[in-house]
Amino acid sequence: MKNITYQSTRGGESGVSASMAILKGIASDGGLFMPSEIPQLDKPLRELAGMTYQEQAYEVMKLFLTDFTEEELRDCIAKAYDSKFDTPEIAPLVHVGMAYVLELFHGNTIAFKDMALSILPRLITVAAKKNHVDKEIVILTATSGDTGKAALAGFADVPGTRIIVFYPKDGVSHIQELQMVTQKGDNTAVIAIHGNFDDAQTGVKKIFADKEYEKKLDASGFQLSSANSINVGRLIPQVVYYVHAYAELLNCGGIEDGEEINVVVPTGNFGNILAGYFAKLMGVPIGKLFCASNDNKVLYDFFTTGTYDKNRDFMLTMSPSMDILVSSNLERLIYLSTGSDAEKTAKLMKELSETGHYTVTKEMQKHMEDFIGGYATEEQDAEVIRYLYRKRGYVMDTHTGVAAAVWKAHWDATGDQTKTVIVSTASPYKFSKAVLEAIQGPILLTDEFAVAEELENISHVPVPKAVLELKTAEIRHKKECDAADMEAAVSGVLGI
Ligand SMILES: *Cc1c(COP(=O)(O)O)cnc(C)c1O
């Protein structure tokens, strides 16, 4: 197998092994790690279709993580995709009227981030051993809701690691907050910040870039790493379910071998959809990738005009995990669209951080033609959730609703008959109130659990254990801080 190394999108590092790239999370120049090339699948999709999810995961990940042994990888995969998932299929593909819904919410925190975060801690632990790291690894994460819980659950009590999660105090759902502040594990910390997700993410990036602080941590026996979706150890496991979705379409006879499909992805940080693009570049016949945004439609504007502009009001929506104005993983697509020109990429990213906007060339735009930007307003989101419930008896969450609304608008306008996969990123029970209101109109119930029960009554899908448990779970994390004081908060947690 061809050896794949990783280089920074901004040119500061190259020839980095996969395990080292996973350990570091982000390159030392602030750029993101990219594989030296995108490998091609070395087995036909027909053959992959005969495999389990775990076997498919191995076939994809072995091509990217070339300094992991077969035994190491298979072991990580087996421990990640096990009975934590409430179905042996791991990621079921459900036919719902005009499209196929890829349900990525069957892991233990009922959102798609489990797909990558159940395996990342395993990959990090192996990577640390490989690279003779003797320091305790501190995972630092900013979350718009789902990453935080999934990372906490993944890392809780994993030896040699600590995890500290920052979330925007008023920017996550009640259930999301409960999920985080009740997290068990002696190595976990959760801190609410006074600010929005971008403040939290910017704060975390600053800590990573602070060389003095790095020295201080090092002297105290700690090394930072990131579980955010910029880590290649998150990106690569996400490529798997696009291969899996195609394989399932073959298995159910929904498509002919080689037939092109579309994917529609509810997007925030651009990690999920980028993984879909990687799958396409590896040889999965994906035609268009619909990038679905909510009212924070910075990506829609980008794909339609070529200008990325984060200077706008930040909107709080009922799809909070997509309330993002700086989509970090877009940097990887920018890099690809320059023909892997790190200098050009670094210049654009500098412009973004200094002015809040940049414009790509026509040539770069041409490279991104496989992406189609779309967005749904709050009303359109609610409308499609109601529509699919009434017409098909299927209940989806508010993030998936954004994707479904974008696809339906496209379908209504064009009659596009291409088989299409809508990527479902959360269980409706993670956002029960918004989902129930979309279906029934304003409701008076204020107790989240009563709302979940009501949703169960109308959907006939049982309330997941992950929600039921919260009812009686003890609140273990109560810390809050200002966005400006995040570094001090980290020191406090680590006792340095
Ligand atoms: C994180 C998240 C998204 C956005 O995914 P990205 O990879 O950041 O684009 C969408 N929906 C849900 C439910 C999420 O948790």
The ligand as an SDF file (V2000), in Angstrom:
LIG
                    3D

 15 15  0  0  0  0  0  0  0  0999 V2000
  -21.9850   18.9490   13.7950 C   0  0  0  0  0  0  0  0  0  0  0  0
  -23.3160   18.7800   13.2330 C   0  0  0  0  0  0  0  0  0  0  0  0
  -23.6090   19.2010   11.9300 C   0  0  0  0  0  0  0  0  0  0  0  0
  -22.5770   19.8840   11.0630 C   0  0  0  0  0  0  0  0  0  0  0  0
  -21.5510   19.0120   10.6540 O   0  0  0  0  0  0  0  0  0  0  0  0
  -20.2050   19.5910   10.0650 P   0  0  0  0  0  0  0  0  0  0  0  0
  -19.3300   18.4200    9.8600 O   0  0  0  0  0  0  0  0  0  0  0  0
  -19.6660   20.5180   11.1180 O   0  0  0  0  0  0  0  0  0  0  0  0
  -20.5370   20.3140    8.8280 O   0  0  0  0  0  0  0  0  0  0  0  0
  -24.8820   18.9710   11.4470 C   0  0  0  0  0  0  0  0  0  0  0  0
  -25.8350   18.4060   12.2140 N   0  0  0  0  0  0  0  0  0  0  0  0
  -25.5880   17.9880   13.4620 C   0  0  0  0  0  0  0  0  0  0  0  0
  -26.6820   17.3820   14.2520 C   0  0  0  0  0  0  0  0  0  0  0  0
  -24.3260   18.1570   14.0120 C   0  0  0  0  0  0  0  0  0  0  0  0
  -24.0910   17.7390   15.2560 O   0  0  0  0  0  0  0  0  0  0  0  0
  1  2  1  0
  2  3  1  0
  2 14  2  0
  3  4  1  0
  3 10  2  0
  4  5  1  0
  5  6  1  0
  6  7  2  0
  6  8  1  0
  6  9  1  0
 10 11  1  0
 11 12  2  0
 12 13  1  0
 12 14  1  0
 14 15  1  0
M  END
$$$$
